[in-house]
Amino acid sequence: MKLYLVKDEEDEPVWVAALAHETMYAYVANTGKFHDNNALRNDFYIDRIFTYEPIGTAEARRWISQGLGTLNDTDHPDALTKWRADPSPLTPADVLAMAAGSNE
């Protein structure tokens, strides 16, 4: 598993993401978990609107603790409803342990 700091077109950090076996997970601070994010996966492999900076577990932990990935309920109600009902999210501890074990 590889970790990335995802930045928008203005070079502002927007997500901590984890890539595993072509599945991209994004940390959603509203739920406190990583969720499968197919739109981000498509951007990583195809569109490249965002930039993806490889990061280590310590930096990922820092961004997570700062609340990166917090979404406004008013602007993103559908996505948040989906992620809150996600039957198989990944905990930050599990993601960081997997990333550390993959010899970043």
C-alpha positions in Angstrom: 0.0 0.0 0.0 1.3 3.4 -1.0 0.3 6.7 0.7 -0.2 10.0 -1.1 -1.0 13.6 -0.3 -3.5 14.6 -2.9 -3.5 18.3 -3.9 -6.0 20.2 -6.0 -5.3 22.5 -9.0 -4.3 25.3 -6.6 -1.7 23.0 -4.9 -3.8 22.8 -1.8 -3.9 19.5 0.1 -7.3 17.9 0.0 -6.9 14.2 0.8 -4.7 11.6 2.3 -5.0 8.7 0.0 -3.8 5.1 -0.1 -3.4 3.0 -3.2 -3.6 -0.8 -2.9 -4.0 -3.2 -5.8 -5.4 -0.4 -8.1 -8.0 0.6 -5.5 -7.7 4.1 -4.2 -8.9 4.9 -0.7 -9.3 8.4 0.7 -9.3 9.4 4.3 -12.7 11.1 5.1 -12.3 13.0 8.4 -16.1 13.1 8.9 -16.1 9.3 9.4 -12.6 8.9 10.7 -12.0 6.1 8.1 -10.5 5.5 4.7 -13.1 4.7 2.0 -12.9 3.4 -1.5 -12.9 6.5 -3.8 -13.4 5.4 -7.4 -13.4 9.0 -8.7 -10.0 9.6 -7.1 -8.7 6.3 -8.6 -9.9 7.4 -12.0 -8.1 10.7 -11.6 -4.9 9.0 -10.5 -4.8 6.7 -13.5 -6.5 8.8 -16.2 -7.5 12.4 -15.6 -4.6 13.7 -13.4 -6.5 16.9 -12.4 -5.1 16.4 -8.9 -1.4 15.9 -8.0 -0.3 12.9 -6.0 2.8 13.4 -3.7 4.1 10.2 -2.1 4.2 10.5 1.7 5.3 8.3 4.6 3.2 7.1 7.5 4.3 9.9 9.8 3.3 12.6 7.4 0.0 10.8 6.7 -0.7 10.6 10.4 0.0 14.4 10.8 -2.4 15.3 8.0 -5.1 13.0 9.4 -4.7 14.5 12.9 -5.1 18.0 11.3 -8.5 17.0 9.8 -7.5 16.8 6.2 -10.4 15.2 4.3 -13.2 17.0 6.2 -16.1 17.5 3.9 -19.0 20.0 4.3 -22.3 18.2 4.7 -24.1 20.8 2.7 -21.8 20.6 -0.3 -21.2 16.8 -0.3 -24.4 15.2 1.2 -24.5 12.2 -1.2 -20.8 11.3 -0.9 -21.0 11.6 2.9 -24.2 9.5 3.1 -22.5 6.8 1.0 -19.3 6.8 3.1 -21.2 6.8 6.4 -23.0 3.7 5.2 -19.8 2.0 3.9 -19.8 -1.6 5.2 -16.1 -2.0 4.8 -14.1 1.1 5.5 -10.5 0.9 6.6 -9.2 2.3 9.8 -6.3 4.7 9.7 -4.3 2.3 12.0 -4.8 -0.5 9.5 -3.9 1.6 6.5 -0.8 3.0 8.1 0.3 -0.4 9.3 -0.2 -1.8 5.8 1.7 1.1 4.3 4.6 0.7 6.8 4.7 -3.0 5.9 5.0 -2.4 2.2 8.4 -0.7 2.6 7.5 2.8 1.5 
